[in-house]
Amino acid sequence: MAYAYRVTFVTDYLTITTTVELEADDSFQNLSSEAYEQAVINAENNVKDELGRFDETIINDITVTLLLDDEEIEVEE
């Protein structure tokens, strides 16, 4: 089953938000730290694809939120 996640990167001057989908399987659950890490990796790749580069050193905060039909749940690192 595929789950949608909103990943938000906060810098001193920008907030970048992207949505990624992950396929949950036997290796991770939708609220696990593994899901958090994979969502961040996929989101970084989305930003790289869109902007041409991604500088991790400017990121002050990252928020990953599981998007369900009727609620949103923040995923912990």
CORDALIN-V642045 format. One record per residue. RES is the residue in one letter. D_CENTER is the distance of its C-alpha to the mean C-alpha in Angstrom with 2 decimals. Layout:
res = (RES,RES)
d_center = (D_CENTER,D_CENTER)
This chain:
res = (M,A,Y,A,Y,R,V,T,F,V,T,D,Y,L,T,I,T,T,T,V,E,L,E,A,D,D,S,F,Q,N,L,S,S,E,A,Y,E,Q,A,V,I,N,A,E,N,N,V,K,D,E,L,G,R,F,D,E,T,I,I,N,D,I,T,V,T,L,L,L,D,D,E,E,I,E,V,E,E)
d_center = (17.20,14.00,11.35,9.12,5.79,5.46,3.31,6.69,8.56,12.13,15.16,18.83,19.29,16.15,13.09,10.69,8.52,7.24,6.83,6.47,8.94,9.73,13.38,14.32,17.51,19.76,17.60,14.90,14.64,11.98,11.82,12.46,11.40,11.24,8.65,6.51,7.66,7.37,3.81,4.01,7.22,6.83,5.21,8.05,10.30,9.93,10.96,13.61,14.90,15.26,16.61,18.11,16.70,14.07,15.62,13.69,16.81,16.44,13.20,14.51,11.67,7.92,7.03,4.75,7.20,8.78,10.87,14.36,17.56,19.06,16.57,13.15,12.36,10.38,9.22,11.05,10.66)
